[in-house]
Amino acid sequence: MDLNILWFLLIAVLYAGFFFLEGFDFGVGMLLTSLTRKDVERRAIINTIGPHWDGNEVWLIVAGGATFAAFPHWYATMFSGFYMGFFLLLFALIVRGVAFEFRSKHDTPRWRYGWDRAISISSFFAAFLLGVVFTNLVRGVPIDADMQFTGTFWSLLNPISLLGGLTVVMLFCFHGANFLSLKLTEGLRVKAHGNAKMYFTAALVFALGLFAALFFTRSAFSDKGWITLILPVLAVASLIASRAMMEQKREGWAFITSSLAVVVTVAALFFALFPNVMISTTDAANNLTIYSASSSPYTLKVLSIIAAVMVPVVLAYQIWTYFVFRKRIKADAKTLTY
């Protein structure tokens, strides 16, 4: 395996880790104001992700940094072409982070509920924009021979990418509800369980619709044929398995299988892309590949040494944080932080 393939796989892993961790994080945020109207219960919901939400977002920063370092032409084309989408994503993440920190600065119900609504709305838009961006990667965008994006922001908002955005929203809501049923107690646990059942149907329908749309229209999926359906089928099977585990009240396994559905979905997108990193709808000769968009071999070698040292350290630290905060959260104002 050469270093170009290795770094393509590593970036895929980083994005899969981000979608897995930030998936339930965004899902919890979106469910925050719909799950309960009681402030103490909303505080309990926020406390399930309170120690983790900022660490989860680091995965996106690292994935973006790795893309810049290993595949600078991919980074330049994607971040310039999707500039407005990434700007709106960044704005949503900023609003979300501010809301987490500001909601408890005053005790008035109106103040707290206002910031909680900000968390829900910003979580929705962040999840939706991620779906739009990644759907456009595999669907293809107009790119010329100079690796320049020649479309507009509105060309990114096509029917298939909008379907992709809604699919990610529904999948994250289901994933987040599973996480809450694993982390909460008593009545909130029951409500989260009910929401997981509801969003399962929506996630399944939207996922099937998205994969069908990508396969039966010109995209990275249809270009490679039936082999690209293997991972989508596994993702759908994981969703169904998660629903079965929920029915048996095996919440840990329900969360594991919904996590698997998210990870396999991201893997399906990168599998369909390979060896490309961006698809050109203008001319297939303009596709950016892991070779035409990469840094020099020496740069990739140095990056590989740094990654071999640092990635295990970061993984160990994040696993440790989840182990420390593994207990269920009770809606008791005396024990809540946010």
Phi, psi and omega in degrees: 000124180277171186292332178296315178294318180302316183285330172298316179294320181295318178295322176299319178295319180297316178291323177296319177296321178296314180295323178295309184284311181284345177297306178288333177297308177295322179299317176299317179299316180294328182276351190307308186271346179270339184282327182201155176258351183279132183297318183295327178285323176294324176298319179297319179298314180296324181292343176292330180247358183308315181282354192239336193301320181288324177294324179297323181291340179299330180300324178292320179296316180294319179297317177296318178295321178294323177297316179298318185284318186271325182227073186299327179290324174297313180301313184296315181292316183291313185284336174278319180291323181260025188306310184294322177298316179290326176297315179294324176297315179298318179299317179297319179293324178294312179301318181296314180295319178297319182297319177302318185279332186268339189299330183260012179286338175227154182268356184291135182302321182296318178300311184293318181293325178299315178290326177296322175296323178297321177298314182296313183292315180293325177296320179297311184293324178296314179296317181297315181293324176298318178297319179297314182298310185288330175294320178294331178299316183272336176285326181104147179224160180291118179227133181269185184292343179266015180064027179260133174289126185250005179268195178234175177301323183289334177290341176283338183266058177272166184305320182290320180291325176295321175297320177298319178298315179292327177297315179297320178301311181294320179295318179292323177298317178296315180297317179294321178295322176296320178296317180294322178294337178276334189254342185258172181234164170054228187299321179296325178296319179293317179298317180297321179298318179294320178293325178297319178298318182294314184283345175300312182299314180296316181298318181295313182297314181293321180296316178298319179296319181294311182296325177294317180297319180290328183281325185263005170237167182294118181197179177298330180290309184292330181296330183262350175085200191296336182299333181287351180274352183299308182291318174303321178296319177295323178296315179295319178298323178293320176300314181295320178297322178297318177298321178295320178294324176298318182298329180269006181061028176263079191292326178298314179291327176298318179291320180299316182286328174290325174298319179297322178299318179294312183297316181292327177298315177296319178299323179297320180295315182288326177297319179294325181291317189307137003271011177278160170243338172214141181259133177262126175275351179283312181198130181300336178293343180268002178303140173271128182247173180293348178259316182287338184256005190269166171283181180290157178305322180296318179298315180297324179294315179296317179299322181295321178295316179297316181295322180298331180274315191273323184301314178299326179294314180296317179298316180298318180295316183290322176299321179297319180296320179291329177292318181297319183258042185275346186287157177290153181256132178253143180284071180233114186304331183290337185251003185263146183265311185279000000 
